[in-house]
Amino acid sequence: MDYDSVLISSSEIALKSEPVRRMLEKKLAHNLRFRLIRSGISDHKIIRKRGRIVVEGTDMEKAATEATKVFGVFSSMPAVKTPSDFAMVIKKMAEYSSHVINDNETFAVEAKRSGDLPYVSKDLEFSGGAAILNRLAGRGVRVNLTEPDTVIHVEAREEWAYVYSTVMYGPGGLPIGFQGRAIGMISGRSLSLAASWMMMKRGAMVLPVSFSLPPKREDEGEAVQAISLLREYVPLKLFPYYSITLAYPYEEISAKHGEEIAYILKKRTMTKISSMIAEKEHAEGLISGEMFDYSEFFTLRNLRLIDQASSLPVYRPLTSLGQEDLRELTKKIEGYEPPVKVPTEKSWDPSALLEEEMIKRLERKLRLDSVIEEATRKLERKTLT
């Protein structure tokens, strides 16, 4: 089918006030244009209409697929365009149906109209359905309004109408860049990447900081591969990130003071370095990937101790998720489902509660400031194209 248009819907934007909605639609149109040009679709124009953004040009089926990688896009529909004259719309619906409805299949028609038009949606549905049956007579095609094989959609808007049957779903949310910049602390893949992705979905421009540190080190190639998954959504020609290797004595601290303290000190060290980068980059906060259902160390008390190492807010969008939610999210971002991790049950001992002063004394004793100084001296800002 030779599509000439793409209809873009953005469910959240439509709920905003008029001034905010216009600003968000402008940002979304900018991000869409960047994505299409980056993917090689230069012959296009973007038209902003209330409740819809319309893309017109060549290679619109590919454009519809590319649009699903843009935050703010709820759905993307490759369509054929026709003047909104009633007879011409009905004719186009019948022509279109012959390309998308197979022999012996069922169909339904769903119509929407807006503006000052001399007909209503039901007129399009009744007359369009009759025209399709007439066009496909002898092919065993039937109407089924409850579970059709194909739904023919038509949207009539002022001068033009659009006919389509395929709906592709995007990430939704808000356009990237609407909420300012935040530092994404990346260590490992599933949790920290998912957290940064979730904040991107809320409109934040994320600057990743990749940490390689004990007990499990990852080489820079793997970190770049992980950050590349985020890069797909970012409307920038060059996507900046920081890569840091920490000489953090995890095994030594864990052996002397226990894994929980080693974990807290490690996260505080990462948080301090990220806060320094955030001030340099004029970021509004940090993003971390803790999730209560994933580790026995992810407790409110421990998170408070970690947050006290930062002068900026620390955002944790995964804290309300369960592991099934994480599996679905990771499948959407990375294309695979991570194994379910069962956290070790931790018994609560009031006498073992950690306090900030105790943690600070350990940091001084272990000279972790020197670890931070060494890491920041070697700090290098890199980019992905």
C-alpha positions in Angstrom: 0.0 0.0 0.0 1.4 3.4 -1.0 0.8 5.6 2.1 1.1 9.3 1.8 0.5 10.4 5.5 1.1 9.4 9.1 -1.3 10.3 11.9 0.4 10.8 15.3 -1.6 10.7 18.6 -0.2 11.8 21.9 -2.7 10.9 24.7 -1.1 12.9 27.6 -0.5 16.1 25.6 -4.2 16.4 24.8 -5.0 16.7 28.5 -2.9 19.7 29.1 -4.0 23.4 29.2 -4.0 25.2 25.8 -0.6 27.1 26.3 1.1 23.9 27.7 -0.4 21.8 24.9 0.9 24.1 22.2 4.4 24.1 23.7 4.4 20.3 24.0 3.2 19.8 20.5 5.9 22.1 19.2 8.6 20.1 21.1 7.1 16.8 19.8 7.1 18.0 16.2 10.7 19.0 16.6 11.7 15.6 18.0 9.7 13.8 15.3 11.4 15.8 12.5 14.9 15.0 14.0 14.0 11.3 14.1 12.7 11.2 10.5 15.7 13.0 9.1 18.1 10.9 11.1 16.5 7.7 9.7 16.9 9.0 6.1 13.3 10.4 5.5 14.0 13.9 4.4 11.0 14.3 2.0 8.3 15.1 4.6 6.4 17.9 6.3 4.9 18.0 9.7 1.5 19.6 10.3 0.3 20.3 13.8 -3.5 20.0 14.3 -5.5 19.9 17.5 -5.3 16.4 18.9 -3.1 15.1 16.0 0.2 15.7 14.4 0.2 14.8 10.7 3.3 13.8 8.7 3.0 13.9 4.9 5.6 12.8 2.3 7.2 9.7 0.8 8.1 6.5 2.6 5.4 7.1 5.2 5.2 3.4 6.2 8.8 3.6 7.4 8.0 7.1 9.0 5.2 5.5 11.0 7.6 2.9 12.4 10.3 5.5 13.2 7.7 7.6 15.0 7.3 4.9 17.6 10.8 5.6 18.9 9.8 9.2 19.9 8.7 9.9 23.5 5.4 11.7 23.4 4.0 9.5 20.6 1.2 7.2 21.9 0.3 5.8 18.5 1.4 6.1 14.9 -0.9 5.3 11.9 0.2 5.1 8.3 -2.7 6.5 6.3 -4.0 7.6 2.8 -5.2 11.1 2.5 -8.3 12.3 0.6 -10.4 15.5 0.4 -13.2 15.4 3.1 -16.0 15.6 0.6 -18.3 12.7 1.7 -18.5 10.9 -1.7 -14.7 11.1 -2.1 -14.1 9.7 1.4 -16.4 6.8 0.8 -14.7 6.0 -2.5 -11.3 6.1 -0.8 -12.4 3.8 1.9 -13.6 1.2 -0.6 -10.4 1.5 -2.6 -8.2 1.2 0.5 -10.1 -1.9 1.8 -9.2 -3.9 -1.3 -5.6 -3.7 -0.3 -5.9 -4.6 3.4 -8.9 -7.0 3.6 -8.3 -10.6 2.5 -10.8 -13.1 1.1 -13.2 -14.6 3.7 -12.1 -12.1 6.4 -14.4 -9.9 8.5 -14.2 -6.1 9.0 -15.6 -3.1 10.8 -15.5 0.6 10.2 -14.7 3.2 12.9 -15.0 6.8 12.0 -14.2 10.2 13.7 -15.0 13.6 12.4 -14.3 17.1 13.6 -14.9 20.6 12.3 -17.8 22.0 10.3 -18.7 19.0 8.0 -22.1 18.2 6.6 -22.2 14.6 7.9 -21.6 12.7 11.1 -19.4 9.7 12.0 -22.2 7.2 11.7 -22.8 8.4 8.1 -19.2 7.4 7.3 -19.5 4.1 9.1 -22.8 3.0 7.4 -22.0 4.3 3.9 -18.4 3.3 4.1 -19.2 -0.3 5.2 -21.8 -0.7 2.4 -19.2 0.6 -0.2 -16.6 -1.9 1.1 -19.1 -4.8 0.9 -20.0 -3.8 -2.6 -16.3 -3.4 -3.6 -15.3 -6.8 -2.2 -18.5 -8.7 -3.3 -17.8 -12.3 -4.2 -14.8 -12.6 -1.9 -16.6 -13.9 1.2 -16.0 -10.7 3.1 -18.4 -10.0 6.0 -19.1 -7.4 8.7 -18.2 -8.3 12.3 -18.5 -5.4 14.8 -17.3 -7.3 17.9 -14.1 -9.2 16.7 -13.3 -8.1 13.2 -10.1 -9.3 11.4 -9.5 -5.8 10.1 -10.8 -2.4 11.3 -11.0 0.3 8.7 -10.5 3.7 10.4 -11.4 7.0 8.9 -10.8 10.5 10.4 -12.4 13.5 8.7 -11.0 16.9 9.6 -12.0 20.1 7.9 -10.5 19.9 4.4 -9.0 16.4 4.5 -9.8 12.9 5.6 -7.4 10.0 6.4 -8.1 6.3 6.0 -6.0 3.7 7.8 -6.1 0.2 9.4 -2.7 -0.2 11.1 -2.0 1.3 14.6 1.6 1.2 15.8 2.2 2.0 19.5 5.0 4.3 20.7 6.3 4.8 24.3 3.9 7.6 25.1 4.8 10.1 27.8 6.1 13.6 27.2 8.6 14.8 24.6 12.3 14.7 25.6 13.6 18.1 26.7 10.4 19.4 28.2 11.6 18.8 31.8 15.2 19.8 31.6 18.3 17.6 32.2 19.1 14.9 34.7 22.1 12.6 35.3 21.5 8.9 34.7 23.7 6.7 36.9 24.4 3.6 34.7 25.9 0.5 36.3 24.9 -2.8 34.9 22.0 -2.8 32.5 18.4 -3.6 33.3 17.7 -1.5 36.4 19.7 1.7 35.7 18.8 1.7 32.0 15.2 1.2 32.7 15.2 4.0 35.3 16.8 6.5 32.8 14.3 5.4 30.1 11.4 6.0 32.5 12.7 9.5 33.2 13.1 10.2 29.5 9.5 9.2 29.1 8.6 12.0 31.5 10.4 14.5 29.4 13.8 14.6 30.9 17.0 14.9 28.8 19.2 12.2 30.4 23.0 12.5 30.4 24.3 9.0 31.2 27.3 8.5 33.6 28.6 4.9 33.2 30.3 3.4 36.2 32.6 0.4 36.1 33.3 -0.8 39.6 33.5 -3.9 41.8 32.3 -6.5 42.5 31.3 -6.8 38.8 33.2 -4.7 36.3 32.0 -4.1 32.7 34.2 -2.9 29.9 33.6 0.3 28.1 32.3 -1.5 25.0 29.4 -3.0 27.0 28.6 0.3 28.6 28.5 2.0 25.2 26.3 -0.7 23.9 23.9 -0.2 26.8 23.9 3.6 26.5 23.2 3.2 22.7 19.8 1.8 23.7 19.0 5.2 25.2 20.6 7.0 22.3 17.9 5.7 20.0 15.3 8.0 21.6 17.4 11.2 22.0 16.9 14.1 19.5 20.6 15.2 19.5 23.2 14.9 16.7 25.8 13.9 19.3 24.7 12.1 22.5 27.1 12.9 25.4 28.0 10.6 28.2 30.6 10.1 30.9 32.6 6.9 31.5 34.2 6.3 34.9 36.3 3.5 36.3 36.3 3.5 40.1 39.0 1.9 42.2 36.5 1.2 44.9 37.7 -1.5 47.5 34.4 -3.4 47.5 35.7 -6.8 48.6 37.8 -5.3 51.4 34.9 -3.2 52.8 32.5 -6.1 52.4 34.8 -8.5 54.3 35.3 -6.1 57.2 32.0 -4.4 57.5 29.5 -6.5 55.6 27.9 -6.3 52.1 25.2 -3.9 53.2 27.7 -1.2 54.3 29.8 -1.9 51.2 26.8 -1.3 49.0 25.8 1.9 50.8 29.3 3.3 50.6 29.6 2.4 46.9 26.3 4.1 46.0 27.2 7.2 48.1 30.5 7.4 46.1 28.7 7.1 42.8 26.2 9.7 44.0 28.9 12.2 45.0 30.6 11.9 41.6 27.3 12.2 39.8 26.4 15.3 41.8 29.6 17.0 40.8 28.9 16.2 37.1 25.4 17.5 37.5 26.6 20.8 38.8 29.0 21.1 35.9 26.3 20.1 33.4 23.6 22.3 35.0 21.4 19.2 35.6 18.3 19.3 37.8 18.8 15.9 39.6 20.1 12.3 39.5 18.5 9.1 38.3 19.1 5.8 40.1 17.7 2.3 39.4 16.9 1.0 42.9 13.8 -1.3 43.1 12.4 -2.6 46.4 11.6 -6.0 44.9 15.1 -6.6 43.6 17.6 -6.6 46.5 17.5 -6.8 50.3 19.7 -3.7 50.5 17.0 -1.5 48.7 15.3 -0.2 51.8 13.9 3.3 52.6 16.5 3.8 55.4 19.4 2.8 53.1 18.1 5.0 50.3 18.0 8.0 52.7 21.6 7.4 53.7 22.6 7.3 50.0 20.6 10.5 49.2 22.3 12.4 51.9 25.5 12.3 49.8 23.8 14.5 47.1 22.7 18.1 47.2 20.3 17.4 44.3 17.1 15.3 44.2 17.6 11.6 43.4 14.8 10.2 41.2 13.9 6.5 41.4 11.1 5.8 38.9 11.4 2.0 39.5 10.5 1.9 43.2 6.8 1.2 42.6 7.4 -1.6 40.1 7.5 -5.4 40.7 9.7 -7.8 38.9 7.0 -8.7 36.3 6.7 -4.9 35.5 10.5 -4.8 35.1 10.5 -7.8 32.8 7.9 -6.1 30.5 9.8 -2.8 30.6 13.1 -4.5 29.8 11.5 -6.4 26.9 10.3 -3.1 25.5 13.7 -1.4 25.8 16.2 -4.2 25.2 14.2 -6.9 23.5 14.6 -9.6 26.1 13.2 -10.6 29.4 15.6 -10.7 32.4 15.5 -13.6 34.8 13.4 -13.2 37.9 15.7 -12.4 40.9 14.5 -13.5 44.3 16.0 -11.1 47.0 17.3 -12.7 50.2 15.0 -12.2 53.1 16.6 -9.7 55.6 15.7 -10.0 59.3 15.2 -6.6 61.0 17.5 -5.9 63.9 16.9 -2.5 65.6 20.4 -2.5 67.1 22.0 -2.8 63.6 20.3 0.4 62.2 22.9 2.5 60.3 23.1 6.3 60.8 24.7 8.9 58.6 27.4 9.8 61.1 28.6 6.2 61.3 28.7 6.1 57.5 30.6 9.3 57.3 33.2 8.0 59.8 33.7 4.9 57.7 34.1 7.1 54.6 36.9 9.1 56.3 38.5 6.0 57.7 38.6 4.3 54.3 39.7 7.6 52.6 37.0 7.3 49.9 37.4 11.0 49.1 40.7 10.0 47.5 38.8 7.4 45.3 36.5 10.2 44.2 39.4 12.6 43.5 41.2 10.0 41.4 38.0 9.2 39.4 37.2 12.9 38.7 40.8 13.6 37.5 40.3 10.9 34.9 36.8 12.1 34.0 36.2 12.3 30.3 33.1 13.5 28.4 32.4 11.4 25.3 29.8 11.3 22.6 27.8 8.8 20.5 26.7 9.7 17.0 
